Amino acid sequence: MPVLVHIGYHKAASTWLQRELFVDRTGYRWLGKRPRSHPVRRIVRERPLEFDPADVRSAFEPLIADAEQPGLVPVVSFERLSGHPFSGGFDIDLIGERLAQVFPDARVLIVVREQRAMILSTYKQYVQVGGAAPLQHFLEPPVGRSLRVPLFDWRYFEYDHLVRHYRRLFGPEHVLTLPFELFVRDGRAFVQRIAELGGRPIPDDVLETLRYRRRSNRARSALTIAAVRSLNRFSEHTELNPAPVAEWRSAARLSEWLQRTEVLDHRLTNGLEARSQEHLRGAVDEWAGDRYAASNSRLADLIDADLAALGWDVAT
């Protein structure tokens, strides 16, 4: 039975799919991504000259056998397999090639999302995990002629390139690309398309019980993001914040408390929050302009989807 490989993208229902759809009662079983030594992480983490596809496949075999023994479709689902937006998806071609070596007969699911919403959500996540750059610096990082360090690259969200890459690797009939907005509008239809790809229809009584409206990762408010970003300048140094002004434990603790309690989302700040969110969204809209319209038109043709009707910017 072919493995179903879901590669992401980030911020496009990955957690919902892993917790709600890829579970035994639907006929599918997610093979997980923990612990850090999990073979799915080896596909991303191992150095190019050290990756051994046969050894990685061997590490997957017991997990696949455990799923197949009760007749379930094994699912590899890890949004990092579509690259990472913080680093401009610098390794997406390499990861795809590794997946094709490990799972040559796989069925591949790609979930994409309209770029403005995606980038706004991505920037908030960047701040939440320690980033300190203001929005404009995040979107327009300094780029040297030698491209020594991978940083955010707006072209990562030109999805048609990735879709073509996976179609070349696995065959067009084995790659399904769905817009996240379809999930929001019609979760049942979204799930049924995935089940068709996986080769295991989901019974109507199970489809009825799926919690399509459940959201696992609620976005933080613009006010909280602004406060946390300022605190990150004084928090511990990380790969996203390599040179903080200082390292104060109190700043990290306050940041965690603000995000956990969402105290800045109080009804007394609703007006200020609305203006802050509008300002942040407006800045992303202005920056994006029509830069994704041509790519979206190519993608719409590739996957036979009316992206314009779903709110995407498409070239006319």
C-alpha positions in Angstrom: 0.0 0.0 0.0 1.6 3.4 -1.0 2.5 5.7 1.8 0.7 9.1 1.8 3.3 11.9 2.3 2.0 15.2 3.4 4.7 17.9 3.1 2.9 21.0 4.4 3.0 24.0 3.9 3.4 25.5 7.3 0.3 27.5 8.5 -2.0 25.5 6.3 -3.9 23.0 8.5 -1.0 20.7 9.1 -1.8 20.3 12.8 -5.4 19.7 12.1 -4.6 17.0 9.6 -2.3 15.2 12.0 -4.6 15.3 15.0 -8.0 15.0 13.3 -7.7 13.3 10.0 -4.6 11.0 10.1 -5.9 8.9 12.9 -6.9 5.2 13.0 -10.7 5.7 12.9 -10.5 7.3 9.5 -8.4 4.5 8.0 -5.1 6.5 8.1 -2.3 6.5 10.6 0.2 9.3 11.1 3.7 7.9 11.7 4.5 10.9 13.9 7.6 13.2 14.1 8.9 12.6 17.6 11.5 12.1 19.1 14.2 14.1 17.5 15.7 10.9 16.2 12.5 10.1 14.2 13.4 9.1 10.6 11.2 11.8 9.2 13.6 14.4 10.7 16.5 12.6 9.2 15.2 13.5 5.8 15.6 17.2 6.7 18.5 17.2 9.1 21.1 14.9 7.6 23.9 16.5 5.7 23.9 16.1 1.9 26.9 13.8 1.7 25.8 11.7 4.7 22.2 10.9 3.8 21.5 7.2 3.2 18.0 6.6 1.7 18.1 2.9 2.3 18.9 3.3 5.9 16.2 5.9 6.4 13.7 3.6 4.7 14.7 0.8 7.0 14.1 3.0 10.0 10.6 3.7 8.7 9.7 0.0 8.0 8.6 -0.9 11.6 6.3 2.2 11.7 4.8 1.4 8.3 4.3 -2.3 9.2 2.5 -1.2 12.4 0.1 0.9 10.4 -0.4 -1.7 7.6 -1.0 -4.6 10.0 -4.5 -3.4 11.0 -5.1 -2.3 7.4 -4.4 1.4 7.8 -2.8 3.7 5.3 0.6 4.9 6.7 1.0 8.7 6.6 4.2 10.7 6.7 3.2 14.2 7.6 5.7 16.9 8.5 5.4 20.5 7.3 9.1 21.0 7.4 9.3 18.7 4.3 8.1 21.8 2.2 11.1 23.8 3.4 10.9 26.6 5.9 9.7 30.1 5.3 12.3 31.6 7.7 15.1 30.4 5.5 13.4 30.9 2.1 12.9 27.2 1.5 16.5 26.8 0.5 16.4 23.0 0.7 13.0 22.2 -0.8 14.4 20.5 -4.0 16.8 18.4 -1.9 14.1 17.2 0.5 11.8 16.3 -2.5 14.6 14.2 -4.0 15.2 12.4 -0.7 11.5 11.7 -0.3 11.4 10.2 -3.8 14.4 8.0 -2.9 12.8 6.8 0.4 9.2 6.5 -0.8 9.3 6.2 -4.7 5.7 5.0 -4.9 4.2 7.6 -2.5 1.1 9.7 -2.9 2.0 13.4 -2.1 -0.3 16.0 -0.5 0.6 19.7 -0.7 -1.6 22.3 1.0 -1.0 25.9 -0.1 -2.4 29.1 1.3 -3.0 32.7 -0.1 0.3 34.5 0.3 -0.8 37.6 2.2 -2.5 35.6 5.0 0.4 33.1 4.9 3.1 35.7 5.3 1.2 37.5 8.1 0.9 34.3 10.0 4.5 33.4 9.3 5.8 36.7 10.6 3.7 36.3 13.8 5.2 32.8 14.3 8.7 34.1 13.7 8.2 36.6 16.6 6.6 34.0 18.8 9.6 31.7 18.6 12.1 34.5 19.3 12.6 36.7 16.3 13.3 40.3 16.9 13.3 41.9 13.4 10.6 44.4 12.5 8.3 43.3 9.7 10.0 45.2 6.9 13.4 43.8 7.9 12.0 40.3 8.0 10.5 40.6 4.5 13.5 42.3 3.0 16.6 40.8 4.6 20.1 41.9 3.5 21.4 39.6 0.8 25.1 39.5 0.0 26.4 38.5 -3.4 27.6 35.2 -2.0 24.3 34.2 -0.4 26.1 32.9 2.6 23.1 32.5 5.0 19.6 31.5 3.9 17.0 34.0 5.0 13.4 34.8 4.1 12.8 34.9 0.4 9.5 36.0 -1.0 9.8 33.5 -3.9 9.4 30.6 -1.5 5.7 31.3 -1.7 5.6 31.0 -5.5 4.0 27.6 -5.1 3.9 26.5 -8.7 7.7 25.7 -8.7 7.3 23.3 -5.8 4.3 21.6 -7.4 6.1 21.1 -10.7 9.1 19.7 -8.8 7.0 17.0 -7.1 5.1 16.2 -10.2 8.4 15.5 -11.9 9.5 13.3 -9.0 6.3 11.3 -8.4 4.1 11.8 -11.5 1.2 14.3 -11.8 -1.4 11.7 -11.0 0.2 11.0 -7.6 0.5 14.6 -6.4 -2.5 16.5 -5.0 -2.4 20.3 -4.3 -5.2 21.8 -2.3 -5.7 25.4 -1.2 -6.2 25.9 2.5 -9.2 28.1 1.7 -11.1 25.1 0.5 -10.6 23.5 3.9 -12.1 26.7 5.5 -15.1 26.8 3.1 -15.8 23.1 2.8 -13.9 20.9 5.1 -15.7 17.7 4.1 -14.9 18.2 0.4 -11.3 19.0 1.3 -11.0 15.7 3.3 -12.7 13.7 0.6 -10.1 14.8 -2.0 -7.3 13.7 0.3 -9.0 10.3 0.8 -9.2 9.9 -3.0 -5.5 10.5 -3.2 -4.8 8.1 -0.3 -6.9 5.3 -1.9 -9.0 4.8 1.2 -12.5 6.4 1.2 -13.7 7.6 4.6 -17.2 6.4 5.6 -19.9 9.1 5.8 -20.5 8.5 9.5 -16.8 9.2 10.2 -16.8 12.3 7.9 -19.7 13.6 10.0 -17.8 13.4 13.2 -14.6 15.3 12.1 -14.2 18.6 13.8 -13.7 20.8 10.8 -14.0 24.0 12.8 -11.4 23.1 15.3 -8.3 25.3 15.2 -5.2 24.0 17.0 -2.9 27.0 16.7 -4.7 30.3 17.4 -2.9 33.3 16.0 -1.6 35.8 18.5 -2.9 39.4 18.4 -0.9 42.2 16.7 -0.5 43.9 20.1 0.9 40.7 21.7 3.3 40.3 18.7 4.5 43.9 19.0 5.2 43.5 22.7 6.9 40.1 22.4 9.1 41.3 19.5 10.4 44.2 21.7 11.1 41.7 24.6 12.9 39.3 22.2 15.7 41.9 21.9 16.5 41.2 25.5 15.9 37.4 25.5 18.2 34.5 25.0 20.2 34.2 21.8 18.9 31.6 19.3 19.2 30.8 15.6 16.5 33.5 15.0 18.0 36.0 17.4 21.7 35.5 17.3 22.7 38.8 18.8 20.3 40.2 21.4 21.0 43.4 23.1 21.2 41.6 26.4 20.0 38.2 27.8 17.5 38.8 30.6 15.6 35.8 31.9 12.9 38.2 33.1 12.3 39.3 29.5 11.8 35.7 28.3 9.5 34.9 31.2 7.4 38.0 30.5 7.2 37.1 26.8 6.0 33.6 27.7 3.4 35.0 30.1 2.1 37.5 27.5 1.6 34.7 25.0 0.1 32.3 27.5 -2.4 34.6 29.1 -3.1 36.8 26.0 -3.7 39.6 28.5 -3.3 42.2 25.7 -6.3 40.7 24.0 -8.6 42.1 26.7 -11.8 43.8 25.6 -10.5 47.1 26.9 -7.8 47.0 24.2 -10.1 45.8 21.3 -10.0 49.2 19.5 -6.2 49.4 19.7 -5.8 45.8 18.7 -8.0 46.3 15.7 -5.9 49.2 14.6 -2.7 47.3 15.2 -3.9 44.3 13.2 -5.1 46.5 10.4 -1.7 48.3 10.3 0.2 45.0 10.2 -2.0 43.5 7.6 -1.9 46.7 5.5 1.9 46.6 5.6 2.0 43.1 4.3 -0.6 43.9 1.6 1.4 46.9 0.4 4.7 44.9 0.4 3.1 42.0 -1.5 1.4 44.1 -4.2 0.9 41.9 -7.3 4.2 40.0 -7.0 2.4 36.6 -6.7 -0.2 37.1 -9.3 1.7 35.5 -12.2 2.7 32.5 -10.1 -0.8 32.1 -8.8 -2.1 32.0 -12.4 0.3 29.3 -13.3 -0.6 27.3 -10.2 -4.4 27.7 -10.9 -3.8 26.1 -14.3 -1.6 23.3 -12.9 -4.1 22.2 -10.2 -7.3 23.2 -12.1 -8.5 25.4 -9.2 -10.4 28.7 -9.3 -8.0 30.5 -6.9 -9.4 33.9 -7.7 -12.8 32.7 -6.3 -10.9 31.7 -3.1 -9.5 35.2 -2.6 -6.1 34.8 -4.3 -4.5 37.5 -6.4 -4.4 36.1 -10.0 -3.1 37.7 -13.1 -5.8 38.6 -15.6 
